[in-house]
Amino acid sequence: MPGAQLPSCETELETRRGLRELMREFIICAHEAPTNAEFALDDLPASGRLDLLARCLTAALLLSHDVRRSVAVWIVLGDELLVRFEGRDIRSLNPDERSSAALLRAAIAAKRGAIGEMEANPSPGVYVRRGGLSTALSATSGQLVQLVEEGAPTAEVSVPESPVFVLSDHREFTPAERELLTAQAAQQVSLGPRAIHADHAIAIAHNWVDTAGYAQY
Ligand SMILES: C[S@@+](CC[C@H](N)C(=O)[O-])C[C@H]1O[C@@H](n2cnc3c(N)ncnc32)[C@H](O)[C@@H]1O
């Protein structure tokens, strides 16, 4: 519902359980998604797996009938365009892939308004700017966590206060991305021994932080 005021994610129960969230960010490196808006919403898998990116957005930002206000999602498109979604301001994000992909398409269409370091803001909570992974990394200040199957098991890692999770899409991280993350001292963390879909990895990462390392329910 455009312009509708979404309820706060801090319900009484969450406050009692100490679940008031600090900032949590997700950076998703998309390798084949389009950087122009001329794609159809009817066949998202054929457009560089936009279906997966749409599911990543909802996994990161939505709760059941609610929004995670303290979450930001960065989608890195071809290392040339950055789309950022801010949970505190976002409107019209629904659980279906089509509406999430439509928000992303509108953001890509607005890229002409993103000049130099200036962002365009095509809809509430959605921002687009020029740049790639390094631009996103310099704009975040939390603890960098690169999600990789071969990383340290979550059971052995302290849960970061304000994590910035970095994930790849359906492709591996590129050598340049790996190098950049290593140079920025990103901690490599594994959510389990099996390669899972990026949107599932986001749900598990949220659960890891929500439960303070599977300790609080
Ligand atoms: C589908 S995977 C990427 C490709 C995958 N490595 C493969 O073998 O096909 C998508 C992303 O989700 C995250 N991911 C998947 N499984 C994971 C795991 N077990 N632990 C941590 N992150 C994982 C990683 O960021 C990964 O790049």
The ligand as a MOL file (V3000), in Angstrom:
LIG
                    3D

  0  0  0     0  0            999 V3000
M  V30 BEGIN CTAB
M  V30 COUNTS 27 29 0 0 0
M  V30 BEGIN ATOM
M  V30 1 C 24.3040 -20.2280 -4.0710 0
M  V30 2 S 25.6260 -19.6170 -3.1040 0 CHG=1
M  V30 3 C 26.8690 -19.1910 -4.2940 0
M  V30 4 C 27.4730 -20.2610 -5.0800 0
M  V30 5 C 27.8670 -21.4710 -4.3040 0
M  V30 6 N 29.1420 -21.3030 -3.6410 0
M  V30 7 C 27.8920 -22.6910 -5.2090 0
M  V30 8 O 28.6580 -23.5800 -4.9570 0
M  V30 9 O 27.0910 -22.7510 -6.1460 0 CHG=-1
M  V30 10 C 25.0500 -18.0420 -2.6420 0
M  V30 11 C 25.7450 -17.3380 -1.5180 0
M  V30 12 O 25.0880 -17.6440 -0.3010 0
M  V30 13 C 26.0400 -17.6880 0.7450 0
M  V30 14 N 26.0830 -19.0560 1.2360 0
M  V30 15 C 25.5940 -20.1660 0.6660 0
M  V30 16 N 25.8020 -21.2380 1.4370 0
M  V30 17 C 26.4490 -20.7880 2.5430 0
M  V30 18 C 26.9450 -21.4100 3.7230 0
M  V30 19 N 26.8070 -22.7010 3.9320 0
M  V30 20 N 27.5490 -20.6390 4.6380 0
M  V30 21 C 27.6890 -19.3090 4.4630 0
M  V30 22 N 27.2440 -18.6750 3.3710 0
M  V30 23 C 26.6330 -19.4000 2.4260 0
M  V30 24 C 27.3750 -17.2800 0.1630 0
M  V30 25 O 27.5670 -15.8910 0.3010 0
M  V30 26 C 27.1890 -17.6790 -1.2830 0
M  V30 27 O 28.0670 -16.9780 -2.1110 0
M  V30 END ATOM
M  V30 BEGIN BOND
M  V30 1 1 1 2
M  V30 2 1 2 3
M  V30 3 1 2 10
M  V30 4 1 3 4
M  V30 5 1 4 5
M  V30 6 1 5 6
M  V30 7 1 5 7
M  V30 8 2 7 8
M  V30 9 1 7 9
M  V30 10 1 10 11
M  V30 11 1 11 12
M  V30 12 1 11 26
M  V30 13 1 12 13
M  V30 14 1 13 14
M  V30 15 1 13 24
M  V30 16 1 14 15
M  V30 17 1 14 23
M  V30 18 2 15 16
M  V30 19 1 16 17
M  V30 20 1 17 18
M  V30 21 2 17 23
M  V30 22 1 18 19
M  V30 23 2 18 20
M  V30 24 1 20 21
M  V30 25 2 21 22
M  V30 26 1 22 23
M  V30 27 1 24 25
M  V30 28 1 24 26
M  V30 29 1 26 27
M  V30 END BOND
M  V30 END CTAB
M  END
